Amino acid sequence: MSVIVVGGMIGLGKTSVATLLGEALGSDVFFESVDDNPILPLFYTSSPEEIEKKRYPFLLQLHFLNTRFKAIKAALIHNRNVLDRSIYEDWYFAKVNLELGRISPLEFEVYEGLADNMMAELAELPKKAPDLMVYLKASFETVMYRIGLRGRSFEQDASLVEYYRLLWSGYDDWVMNHYKASDVLVIDMDRTDVVNRPEDAERVVNEIKAKLDQMCIV
């Protein structure tokens, strides 16, 4: 029985891959809180002055931390699930917002304290971590193309390019050198389109099943 997290840059198809895996493995899927997230559009569209006053980046990180904590607790208890991004990646997003000055050092300290408490609670569960992270990786050009193709209006502003580039530039390092919760399987999204090419969808599922078999997980 496996618990899989699907991670990677904004726009690369985490939800599509998670849905595909849920269907192929007979697992429930815990989706990222996007459409029902009241803070996300404000985070993307507010002016620097509004962000400074309203503290939307900090509020957004707290919202995601809370919803992902609930999701991973449920996933680990039931022991056969797929998560569309997980609590482990939240720290990386918070760190990038700290580097951009959107989150203050004090806010980051508060965030890390809450995250540490949540991780300590996960350590008390019979199953303490996921079995596998499926990391969707691509060039920055593919990331920007996919974000544009997705068409969410609040993600399209040209002022967000710096944010996307900073996220993208450090993602590989975070996954390969800082993420320790599980094994990692990298999927090259420059050559993969699970939505429009059935052969790609089948290949991705087969790669993940082969990795789970190699790990002796069913």
C-alpha positions as CSV (number, residue, x, y, z in Angstrom):
1,M,0.0,0.0,0.0
2,S,1.6,3.3,-1.1
3,V,1.3,7.0,-0.3
4,I,2.6,9.1,-3.1
5,V,3.1,12.9,-3.3
6,V,3.3,14.7,-6.6
7,G,5.4,17.8,-6.5
8,G,7.0,20.4,-8.8
9,M,6.7,23.9,-10.2
10,I,3.5,25.7,-10.7
11,G,1.7,24.8,-13.9
12,L,3.5,21.5,-14.7
13,G,0.5,19.3,-14.3
14,K,0.6,18.0,-10.7
15,T,-3.2,17.8,-10.5
16,S,-3.4,15.9,-13.8
17,V,-0.7,13.5,-12.8
18,A,-2.2,13.0,-9.3
19,T,-5.6,12.3,-10.9
20,L,-4.0,9.9,-13.3
21,L,-2.3,8.0,-10.5
22,G,-5.4,7.9,-8.4
23,E,-7.3,6.2,-11.2
24,A,-4.4,3.8,-12.1
25,L,-3.7,2.8,-8.5
26,G,-7.2,2.8,-7.1
27,S,-6.2,5.5,-4.6
28,D,-7.9,8.5,-3.2
29,V,-6.4,11.9,-4.3
30,F,-6.0,14.9,-2.0
31,F,-6.0,18.0,-4.2
32,E,-4.2,21.2,-3.6
33,S,-6.5,24.0,-2.2
34,V,-6.7,26.3,-5.2
35,D,-10.2,26.9,-6.5
36,D,-11.6,27.2,-2.9
37,N,-8.6,29.3,-1.7
38,P,-9.7,32.8,-0.8
39,I,-6.2,34.1,-0.5
40,L,-4.5,32.8,-3.6
41,P,-5.9,35.3,-6.1
42,L,-5.1,38.2,-3.7
43,F,-1.5,36.9,-3.4
44,Y,-1.1,37.0,-7.2
45,T,-2.9,40.2,-8.1
46,S,-2.3,42.6,-5.2
47,S,0.1,45.6,-5.5
48,P,3.3,45.6,-3.5
49,E,1.6,48.2,-1.2
50,E,-1.4,45.9,-0.6
51,I,0.9,42.9,0.0
52,E,2.9,44.9,2.5
53,K,-0.3,46.1,4.3
54,K,-2.4,42.9,4.2
55,R,0.4,40.3,4.5
56,Y,-1.2,38.1,1.9
57,P,2.0,35.9,1.4
58,F,2.1,35.0,5.1
59,L,-1.6,34.3,5.2
60,L,-1.3,32.2,2.1
61,Q,1.5,30.1,3.6
62,L,-0.5,29.5,6.7
63,H,-3.6,28.5,4.7
64,F,-1.6,26.0,2.7
65,L,0.2,24.7,5.8
66,N,-3.1,24.0,7.5
67,T,-4.8,22.4,4.5
68,R,-1.8,20.2,3.6
69,F,-1.4,19.1,7.2
70,K,-5.0,17.9,7.3
71,A,-4.5,16.2,3.9
72,I,-1.3,14.3,4.8
73,K,-2.6,13.2,8.1
74,A,-5.6,11.6,6.4
75,A,-3.4,10.1,3.7
76,L,-1.0,8.5,6.1
77,I,-3.7,7.1,8.2
78,H,-5.5,5.4,5.3
79,N,-2.2,4.3,3.8
80,R,-3.1,4.3,0.1
81,N,-3.4,7.8,-1.3
82,V,-2.0,10.4,-3.7
83,L,-1.3,14.0,-2.7
84,D,-1.3,16.9,-5.2
85,R,1.7,18.6,-3.6
86,S,2.3,18.1,0.1
87,I,3.3,19.8,3.3
88,Y,7.0,19.2,2.7
89,E,7.1,21.7,-0.2
90,D,5.4,24.5,1.8
91,W,8.7,25.3,3.5
92,Y,10.4,25.9,0.1
93,F,7.6,28.3,-1.0
94,A,7.8,30.2,2.3
95,K,11.6,30.5,2.0
96,V,11.3,32.0,-1.5
97,N,8.8,34.5,-0.3
98,L,11.2,35.4,2.6
99,E,14.0,35.9,0.0
100,L,11.7,38.2,-2.0
101,G,10.8,40.2,1.1
102,R,7.2,39.3,0.9
103,I,7.4,37.4,4.2
104,S,9.3,39.0,7.1
105,P,11.9,37.1,9.1
106,L,9.6,37.2,12.1
107,E,6.7,35.7,10.1
108,F,9.0,33.0,8.7
109,E,10.1,32.2,12.3
110,V,6.4,31.8,13.3
111,Y,5.7,29.7,10.2
112,E,8.7,27.4,10.9
113,G,7.5,26.9,14.5
114,L,4.1,25.8,13.3
115,A,5.5,23.6,10.6
116,D,7.9,21.9,13.1
117,N,5.0,21.2,15.5
118,M,3.0,19.6,12.7
119,M,5.9,17.5,11.5
120,A,6.4,16.3,15.1
121,E,2.7,15.2,15.2
122,L,3.1,13.3,11.9
123,A,6.0,11.4,13.5
124,E,3.6,10.0,16.0
125,L,1.5,8.3,13.3
126,P,2.0,4.6,12.5
127,K,3.0,5.6,9.0
128,K,5.2,8.6,9.3
129,A,5.9,9.7,5.8
130,P,5.1,9.1,2.1
131,D,6.7,6.3,0.2
132,L,7.5,8.2,-3.0
133,M,7.6,11.8,-4.3
134,V,7.0,12.1,-8.1
135,Y,8.9,15.3,-9.0
136,L,7.7,17.0,-12.2
137,K,10.7,18.8,-13.7
138,A,11.0,21.1,-16.7
139,S,12.8,24.0,-18.3
140,F,11.7,27.5,-17.3
141,E,10.3,28.0,-20.8
142,T,8.1,24.9,-20.4
143,V,6.9,26.2,-17.0
144,M,5.9,29.6,-18.4
145,Y,4.2,28.0,-21.5
146,R,2.2,25.7,-19.3
147,I,1.2,28.5,-16.9
148,G,0.0,30.5,-19.9
149,L,-1.8,27.4,-21.4
150,R,-3.6,26.8,-18.1
151,G,-5.1,30.3,-18.4
152,R,-5.8,31.2,-14.8
153,S,-6.1,35.0,-15.0
154,F,-4.5,35.7,-11.7
155,E,-1.3,33.8,-12.7
156,Q,-0.6,35.7,-15.9
157,D,0.6,39.1,-14.8
158,A,4.1,39.9,-16.2
159,S,5.2,41.1,-12.7
160,L,5.1,37.4,-11.5
161,V,7.9,36.3,-13.8
162,E,10.6,37.1,-11.2
163,Y,8.7,35.0,-8.6
164,Y,8.3,32.1,-11.0
165,R,12.0,32.2,-12.0
166,L,13.2,32.3,-8.4
167,L,10.9,29.4,-7.5
168,W,12.1,27.4,-10.5
169,S,15.8,28.2,-10.1
170,G,16.0,26.6,-6.6
171,Y,13.5,23.8,-6.9
172,D,15.9,21.1,-8.1
173,D,18.3,21.9,-5.2
174,W,15.5,21.7,-2.7
175,V,14.3,18.3,-4.0
176,M,17.7,16.7,-4.4
177,N,19.5,18.1,-1.3
178,H,16.8,19.1,1.3
179,Y,13.8,16.8,0.8
180,K,14.4,13.7,2.9
181,A,10.9,12.3,3.5
182,S,10.9,9.7,0.8
183,D,12.4,8.4,-2.4
184,V,12.1,10.6,-5.4
185,L,11.2,9.8,-9.0
186,V,11.8,12.6,-11.6
187,I,9.5,13.0,-14.5
188,D,10.8,15.1,-17.4
189,M,7.8,17.4,-18.3
190,D,9.6,18.9,-21.2
191,R,8.8,15.7,-23.1
192,T,5.6,14.7,-21.2
193,D,2.0,15.7,-21.7
194,V,-0.3,13.3,-19.8
195,V,-3.4,15.3,-20.8
196,N,-3.1,15.3,-24.5
197,R,-0.9,12.3,-25.2
198,P,-2.3,9.0,-23.9
199,E,1.0,7.3,-24.5
200,D,2.7,9.7,-22.2
201,A,0.1,9.1,-19.5
202,E,0.7,5.3,-19.8
203,R,4.5,5.7,-19.7
204,V,4.3,7.9,-16.5
205,V,2.1,5.4,-14.7
206,N,4.3,2.5,-15.8
207,E,7.4,4.3,-14.5
208,I,5.8,5.0,-11.2
209,K,4.6,1.4,-10.8
210,A,8.1,0.1,-11.7
211,K,9.6,2.4,-9.0
212,L,7.1,1.1,-6.4
213,D,7.9,-2.5,-7.4
214,Q,11.6,-1.7,-7.1
215,M,10.9,-0.4,-3.6
216,C,8.8,-3.5,-2.8
217,I,5.7,-1.4,-2.3
218,V,2.3,-2.3,-3.8
